[in-house]
Each structure stands twice: as structure tokens, then as C-alpha cells.
Amino acid sequence: MNSEKSENNQGLSKDKNKTVIQLIWGIALVLAGIGVFFRIPQVMPKIAKIEQFSGVMFFIRFCFYLIGILLIGGGSKKIYSNYSK
């Protein structure tokens, strides 16, 4: 009987650790996405100086913004699903 309680408490502890880790991971994703948005204006002039990329600057800018949106969306989805449990 006592071992069942111990196993049950360990299961609850693992679930709680998992939710905390998922919450931290979601926050990290959102912060990384926000960081991408702040970094794009600083990096784009440096990329524009490279001759091979000068013709596809719109596509490169689009890809960077898409990465930022996906990071923020994935992180916010993790945070939302963590609180909806």
C-alpha cells in the first residue's frame, strides 16, 4: 500500500516537472522569436552587402520573419496548452 503511494507521488512529480519544462521551453521559444524580430533590421544590411544575396533580399527577409512568426506561434501554443490542462 505504501509503495503504491510512493509510485503515485513519483508519477505526479514527473508530470509536474514535465509541465514546468514545457512551460519554460514555450517561453524560450517566444523570446527567441521576439529576438529574431529585433535582430532582422540589424542583419539585413550586412546580408545585402553580399553580392550573391542582393537579388533575393525580399525572399531572405520573408524567411527571417516567417521563422520569427513560427517561433512565437509555437511557443505561445506550448504556453497556452500548458495552462489549458
C-alpha positions in Angstrom: 0.0 0.0 0.0 2.8 2.4 0.9 4.7 1.6 -2.3 1.6 2.4 -4.3 1.5 5.9 -2.8 5.2 6.3 -3.4 4.8 5.3 -7.1 1.8 7.6 -7.4 3.7 10.6 -5.9 6.6 9.9 -8.3 4.2 10.0 -11.2 2.7 13.3 -10.1 6.2 14.7 -9.6 7.3 13.6 -13.1 4.1 15.2 -14.6 4.7 18.4 -12.7 8.4 18.5 -13.9 7.3 17.9 -17.4 4.8 20.7 -17.4 7.3 23.1 -15.9 9.9 22.2 -18.5 7.3 22.6 -21.3 6.3 26.0 -19.9 10.0 27.1 -19.8 10.5 25.8 -23.3 7.5 27.7 -24.6 8.7 30.9 -23.0 12.1 30.4 -24.5 10.6 29.9 -28.0 8.6 33.1 -27.7 11.6 35.1 -26.6 13.7 33.6 -29.4 11.0 34.7 -31.9 10.9 38.2 -30.5 14.7 38.3 -30.7 14.6 37.4 -34.4 12.3 40.4 -35.0 14.7 42.8 -33.2 17.7 41.3 -35.0 16.4 41.4 -38.6 16.9 45.2 -39.1 20.5 44.9 -37.9 21.4 41.9 -40.0 19.7 42.7 -43.3 22.2 45.5 -44.4 25.1 43.1 -43.8 23.4 40.4 -45.9 22.7 43.0 -48.6 26.4 43.7 -49.0 26.9 40.1 -50.2 26.6 40.1 -54.0 25.0 36.7 -54.3 22.1 37.6 -52.0 21.4 41.1 -53.3 18.9 39.8 -55.8 16.8 37.8 -53.3 16.7 40.2 -50.4 12.9 40.1 -50.3 12.9 36.3 -50.0 15.5 36.3 -47.3 13.6 39.0 -45.3 10.4 37.0 -45.7 12.1 33.8 -44.4 13.5 35.6 -41.4 10.1 37.0 -40.5 8.5 33.6 -41.1 11.0 32.0 -38.7 10.1 34.6 -36.1 6.4 34.1 -36.5 6.8 30.3 -36.3 8.9 30.6 -33.1 6.4 32.9 -31.4 3.4 30.8 -32.6 4.9 27.5 -31.4 6.0 29.0 -28.1 2.6 30.5 -27.4 0.9 27.3 -28.4 3.0 25.4 -25.8 2.2 28.0 -23.1 -1.5 28.0 -23.9 -1.7 24.2 -23.9 0.2 24.1 -20.6 -2.4 26.4 -19.0 -5.4 24.8 -20.5 -4.6 21.5 -18.7 
